[in-house]
Amino acid sequence: MLHVLAPGLKIDGVTAALLAVAAMPWLGDLVRSIDVPGLGRIEFQDMQRQLEAAQRTANAALVGDGPGGGVDGTAASDAVRELAADYVKVRDELRSGPARTHRMDQIFARLVRATQRVRDFDAEAMLRSQDAGLRLAAYARLYALPEPERLGTLVEVVTAEPIAFNQYWGLRAVGRGVEETGAEHVPLGVVRRLEEFRSRMPRDSDRGRLADRVLTEFGGG
């Protein structure tokens, strides 16, 4: 049909891949994969996960204020705690699924922005909190503004994090922390903890792939 509409269009591997991406919302539930000349077999579900992960990261990064956004007073801290409470409420009240994940992503994006406005943010205390919302706030802050001196604690907490959503963004924060610190300066114990964590994760999981990406910085993965 495409050749009828555009008889002069040449369908090469790249064009086919782009068409596959465009068709994914309609074909993803019906077709599991497609063979693309020169590119091999593309799995729709894998592509969808990668696109979603990239979009989630972009959404969070775009709302960041960047360094220097700290302000005095309790208003910024109160805003962070309100967002943390909203996150816990959404997790409790909504059924697991895309709608809940979308709401939680929105809250995380707002936390990325809000936590940067707290001048004396106590990331250590929030990482150690039993409150899932406050831990997410710590991940948001360290994702936006990495603190190399917190990397060991961050990895310790993230690798033991019981909530998948929190762990996803915690691993993103770890990746940012490793970039800021420099792989050559990360203690061996931290690397070993990440390797042990990776060994426990399913090979095709989003969090497993994130761990692989971090470990690649050390020549592993």
Sine and cosine of phi, psi and omega as CSV:
sin_phi,cos_phi,sin_psi,cos_psi,sin_omega,cos_omega
0.00,0.00,-0.59,0.81,0.00,-1.00
-0.89,0.46,-0.62,0.79,0.02,-1.00
-0.93,0.37,-0.47,0.88,0.06,-1.00
-0.93,0.37,-0.67,0.74,-0.01,-1.00
-0.96,0.27,-0.58,0.82,-0.03,-1.00
-0.67,-0.74,0.98,0.18,-0.10,-0.99
-0.88,0.47,-0.39,0.92,-0.03,-1.00
-1.00,0.02,-0.05,1.00,-0.06,-1.00
-0.98,0.21,0.79,-0.61,0.06,-1.00
-1.00,-0.09,0.81,-0.58,-0.05,-1.00
-1.00,-0.07,0.99,-0.14,0.08,-1.00
-0.98,-0.18,-0.07,-1.00,-0.05,-1.00
-0.87,0.48,-0.67,0.75,-0.03,-1.00
-0.91,0.42,-0.71,0.71,0.02,-1.00
-0.87,0.49,-0.68,0.73,0.00,-1.00
-0.89,0.46,-0.64,0.77,0.01,-1.00
-0.90,0.43,-0.67,0.74,0.02,-1.00
-0.90,0.43,-0.64,0.77,0.05,-1.00
-0.90,0.44,-0.60,0.80,0.02,-1.00
-0.90,0.45,-0.67,0.74,0.03,-1.00
-0.89,0.45,-0.69,0.73,-0.02,-1.00
-0.90,0.44,-0.57,0.82,-0.05,-1.00
-1.00,0.09,-0.15,0.99,-0.14,-0.99
-0.82,0.57,-0.66,0.75,0.02,-1.00
-0.85,0.53,-0.48,0.88,-0.03,-1.00
-1.00,-0.08,-0.54,0.84,-0.10,-1.00
-0.99,-0.13,-0.28,0.96,-0.14,-0.99
-0.83,0.56,-0.55,0.83,-0.02,-1.00
-1.00,0.08,-0.22,0.98,-0.09,-1.00
-0.95,-0.30,-0.56,0.83,-0.07,-1.00
-0.85,-0.52,0.77,-0.63,-0.06,-1.00
-0.99,0.11,-0.50,0.86,-0.05,-1.00
-0.38,-0.92,0.19,-0.98,0.03,-1.00
-0.57,-0.82,0.63,-0.78,0.05,-1.00
-1.00,0.01,0.86,-0.52,-0.01,-1.00
-0.94,-0.35,0.84,-0.54,0.00,-1.00
-0.81,0.59,0.80,-0.59,0.03,-1.00
0.99,0.10,-0.22,0.97,-0.02,-1.00
-0.88,-0.48,-0.25,0.97,-0.01,-1.00
1.00,0.07,-0.38,-0.93,-0.08,-1.00
-1.00,0.01,0.78,-0.63,0.05,-1.00
-0.96,-0.28,0.82,-0.57,0.06,-1.00
-1.00,0.04,0.85,-0.53,-0.05,-1.00
-0.88,0.47,-0.67,0.74,-0.05,-1.00
-0.91,0.41,-0.64,0.77,0.04,-1.00
-0.89,0.45,-0.69,0.72,0.00,-1.00
-0.89,0.45,-0.66,0.76,0.00,-1.00
-0.88,0.48,-0.70,0.71,0.01,-1.00
-0.89,0.46,-0.66,0.75,-0.01,-1.00
-0.91,0.42,-0.67,0.74,0.02,-1.00
-0.91,0.41,-0.65,0.76,0.02,-1.00
-0.90,0.43,-0.68,0.74,0.00,-1.00
-0.89,0.46,-0.68,0.74,0.01,-1.00
-0.90,0.44,-0.65,0.76,0.00,-1.00
-0.92,0.39,-0.64,0.77,0.02,-1.00
-0.89,0.47,-0.68,0.73,0.01,-1.00
-0.90,0.43,-0.69,0.72,-0.01,-1.00
-0.89,0.45,-0.66,0.75,-0.01,-1.00
-0.86,0.50,-0.69,0.73,-0.01,-1.00
-0.93,0.36,-0.67,0.74,-0.07,-1.00
-0.93,0.38,-0.57,0.82,-0.09,-1.00
-0.92,0.39,-0.42,0.91,-0.06,-1.00
-1.00,-0.06,-0.01,1.00,-0.03,-1.00
-0.92,0.39,0.61,-0.79,0.05,-1.00
-0.99,0.12,-0.44,0.90,-0.06,-1.00
1.00,0.06,0.15,-0.99,-0.03,-1.00
-0.85,0.53,0.48,-0.88,0.07,-1.00
1.00,0.02,0.15,0.99,-0.04,-1.00
-1.00,-0.05,0.13,0.99,-0.06,-1.00
-0.93,0.37,0.53,-0.85,0.04,-1.00
-0.69,-0.72,0.38,-0.92,0.04,-1.00
-0.99,0.10,0.14,-0.99,0.06,-1.00
1.00,-0.06,0.10,-0.99,-0.07,-1.00
-1.00,-0.09,-0.15,0.99,-0.09,-1.00
-0.88,0.48,-0.69,0.73,-0.02,-1.00
-0.91,0.41,-0.68,0.73,0.03,-1.00
-0.90,0.44,-0.65,0.76,0.02,-1.00
-0.89,0.45,-0.63,0.78,0.01,-1.00
-0.90,0.45,-0.65,0.76,0.02,-1.00
-0.89,0.46,-0.70,0.71,-0.02,-1.00
-0.93,0.38,-0.55,0.84,0.06,-1.00
-0.92,0.40,-0.67,0.74,0.04,-1.00
-0.91,0.41,-0.63,0.78,0.04,-1.00
-0.88,0.47,-0.66,0.75,0.03,-1.00
-0.92,0.38,-0.62,0.79,0.04,-1.00
-0.87,0.49,-0.64,0.77,0.00,-1.00
-0.88,0.47,-0.73,0.69,0.01,-1.00
-0.88,0.47,-0.65,0.76,-0.01,-1.00
-0.90,0.44,-0.69,0.72,0.02,-1.00
-0.88,0.47,-0.69,0.73,0.01,-1.00
-0.88,0.48,-0.61,0.80,-0.04,-1.00
-0.97,0.23,-0.58,0.82,-0.19,-0.98
-0.99,-0.13,-0.42,0.91,-0.04,-1.00
-0.98,-0.21,0.58,-0.81,0.05,-1.00
-0.94,0.33,0.58,-0.82,0.03,-1.00
-0.85,0.53,0.72,-0.69,-0.01,-1.00
0.35,-0.94,-0.04,-1.00,-0.06,-1.00
-0.85,0.53,-0.61,0.79,-0.04,-1.00
-0.91,0.42,-0.69,0.73,0.01,-1.00
-0.92,0.40,-0.68,0.73,0.00,-1.00
-0.87,0.49,-0.65,0.76,0.02,-1.00
-0.88,0.47,-0.70,0.72,0.02,-1.00
-0.89,0.46,-0.66,0.75,-0.02,-1.00
-0.93,0.36,-0.59,0.80,0.08,-1.00
-0.88,0.48,-0.64,0.76,0.03,-1.00
-0.88,0.47,-0.68,0.74,0.01,-1.00
-0.91,0.42,-0.67,0.74,0.02,-1.00
-0.87,0.49,-0.69,0.72,0.01,-1.00
-0.86,0.52,-0.65,0.76,0.03,-1.00
-0.93,0.36,-0.56,0.83,0.06,-1.00
-0.92,0.40,-0.60,0.80,0.06,-1.00
-0.82,0.57,-0.68,0.74,-0.02,-1.00
-0.97,0.25,-0.72,0.69,-0.10,-1.00
-0.92,0.40,-0.65,0.76,-0.06,-1.00
-0.92,0.40,-0.45,0.89,0.03,-1.00
-0.94,0.33,-0.26,0.96,-0.01,-1.00
-1.00,0.02,-0.09,1.00,0.02,-1.00
-1.00,-0.07,0.93,-0.38,-0.12,-0.99
-0.92,0.39,-0.71,0.71,-0.04,-1.00
-0.96,-0.28,0.86,0.51,-0.03,-1.00
-0.95,0.32,0.83,-0.56,-0.02,-1.00
-1.00,-0.06,0.99,0.16,-0.05,-1.00
-0.89,0.46,-0.60,0.80,-0.02,-1.00
-0.86,0.50,-0.75,0.66,-0.02,-1.00
-0.90,0.43,-0.66,0.76,-0.03,-1.00
-0.95,0.33,-0.57,0.82,0.07,-1.00
-0.88,0.47,-0.57,0.82,-0.04,-1.00
-1.00,0.08,-0.04,1.00,-0.06,-1.00
-0.92,0.38,0.53,-0.85,0.12,-0.99
-0.99,0.15,-0.15,0.99,-0.01,-1.00
-1.00,0.06,0.87,-0.50,-0.05,-1.00
-0.88,0.47,-0.56,0.83,0.00,-1.00
-0.92,0.38,-0.64,0.77,0.02,-1.00
-0.94,0.34,-0.59,0.81,0.08,-1.00
-0.90,0.44,-0.66,0.75,0.03,-1.00
-0.88,0.47,-0.61,0.79,0.05,-1.00
-0.88,0.48,-0.64,0.77,0.04,-1.00
-0.90,0.43,-0.67,0.75,0.04,-1.00
-0.89,0.46,-0.65,0.76,0.00,-1.00
-0.89,0.46,-0.70,0.71,0.00,-1.00
-0.89,0.45,-0.72,0.69,-0.06,-1.00
-0.97,0.25,-0.35,0.94,0.14,-0.99
-0.95,0.32,-0.67,0.74,-0.03,-1.00
-0.98,0.20,-0.69,0.72,-0.07,-1.00
-0.76,-0.65,0.99,0.11,-0.04,-1.00
-0.85,0.53,0.60,-0.80,0.07,-1.00
-0.84,-0.53,0.98,-0.20,-0.06,-1.00
-0.80,0.60,-0.57,0.82,-0.01,-1.00
-0.94,0.35,-0.23,0.97,0.01,-1.00
-0.99,-0.17,-0.04,1.00,-0.14,-0.99
-0.87,0.48,-0.67,0.74,0.01,-1.00
-0.87,0.50,-0.73,0.68,0.03,-1.00
-0.90,0.43,-0.66,0.75,0.01,-1.00
-0.86,0.51,-0.74,0.68,-0.01,-1.00
-0.91,0.42,-0.65,0.76,0.03,-1.00
-0.85,0.52,-0.72,0.69,-0.04,-1.00
-0.95,0.31,-0.71,0.71,-0.07,-1.00
-0.90,0.44,-0.67,0.75,-0.05,-1.00
-0.94,0.34,-0.28,0.96,0.07,-1.00
-0.96,-0.28,0.04,1.00,-0.05,-1.00
-0.88,0.48,0.82,-0.57,-0.05,-1.00
-0.99,0.13,-0.22,0.98,-0.07,-1.00
-0.97,-0.26,0.84,-0.54,-0.10,-0.99
-0.86,0.52,-0.69,0.72,-0.02,-1.00
-0.88,0.47,-0.73,0.69,0.04,-1.00
-0.86,0.51,-0.69,0.73,-0.05,-1.00
-0.91,0.42,-0.60,0.80,0.04,-1.00
-0.83,0.55,-0.80,0.60,-0.04,-1.00
-0.97,0.26,-0.47,0.88,0.11,-0.99
-0.88,0.47,-0.66,0.75,0.04,-1.00
-0.91,0.40,-0.57,0.82,0.10,-1.00
-0.88,0.47,-0.66,0.76,0.03,-1.00
-0.91,0.40,-0.61,0.79,0.06,-1.00
-0.87,0.50,-0.72,0.70,0.02,-1.00
-0.85,0.53,-0.67,0.74,0.03,-1.00
-0.91,0.41,-0.63,0.78,0.00,-1.00
-0.91,0.42,-0.63,0.77,0.03,-1.00
-0.91,0.41,-0.65,0.76,0.05,-1.00
-0.87,0.49,-0.68,0.74,-0.04,-1.00
-0.94,0.34,-0.64,0.77,-0.05,-1.00
-0.97,0.25,-0.62,0.79,-0.14,-0.99
1.00,-0.07,0.84,-0.54,-0.10,-0.99
-0.81,0.59,-0.57,0.82,-0.06,-1.00
-0.94,0.35,-0.27,0.96,-0.03,-1.00
-0.98,-0.22,-0.03,1.00,0.00,-1.00
-0.98,0.19,0.79,-0.62,0.00,-1.00
-0.85,0.53,0.57,-0.82,-0.02,-1.00
-0.86,0.52,-0.60,0.80,0.01,-1.00
-0.87,0.50,-0.58,0.81,0.03,-1.00
-0.92,0.39,-0.68,0.74,0.02,-1.00
-0.90,0.45,-0.68,0.73,0.00,-1.00
-0.89,0.46,-0.62,0.79,0.03,-1.00
-0.90,0.43,-0.64,0.76,0.05,-1.00
-0.91,0.42,-0.63,0.77,0.02,-1.00
-0.91,0.42,-0.64,0.77,0.02,-1.00
-0.91,0.41,-0.65,0.76,0.05,-1.00
-0.87,0.48,-0.72,0.70,-0.02,-1.00
-0.87,0.49,-0.58,0.81,-0.03,-1.00
-0.91,0.41,-0.34,0.94,-0.03,-1.00
-1.00,-0.05,-0.20,0.98,-0.10,-0.99
-1.00,-0.05,0.60,-0.80,0.11,-0.99
-0.84,0.55,0.63,-0.78,-0.13,-0.99
-0.88,0.48,-0.56,0.83,-0.09,-1.00
-0.99,-0.15,0.27,0.96,-0.03,-1.00
-0.99,0.11,0.44,-0.90,0.04,-1.00
-0.86,0.50,-0.68,0.73,-0.03,-1.00
-0.94,0.35,-0.56,0.83,0.08,-1.00
-0.89,0.45,-0.66,0.75,0.02,-1.00
-0.92,0.39,-0.58,0.81,0.06,-1.00
-0.90,0.43,-0.68,0.73,0.04,-1.00
-0.88,0.47,-0.66,0.75,0.06,-1.00
-0.85,0.52,-0.67,0.74,-0.03,-1.00
-0.89,0.45,-0.66,0.75,0.03,-1.00
-0.91,0.41,-0.72,0.69,-0.05,-1.00
-0.90,0.43,-0.45,0.89,0.05,-1.00
-0.86,0.50,-0.50,0.87,0.03,-1.00
-0.88,0.47,-0.44,0.90,-0.02,-1.00
-0.99,-0.17,0.14,0.99,-0.03,-1.00
1.00,0.09,0.24,0.97,0.02,-1.00
-0.91,-0.41,-0.45,-0.89,0.05,-1.00
0.99,-0.11,0.00,0.00,0.00,0.00
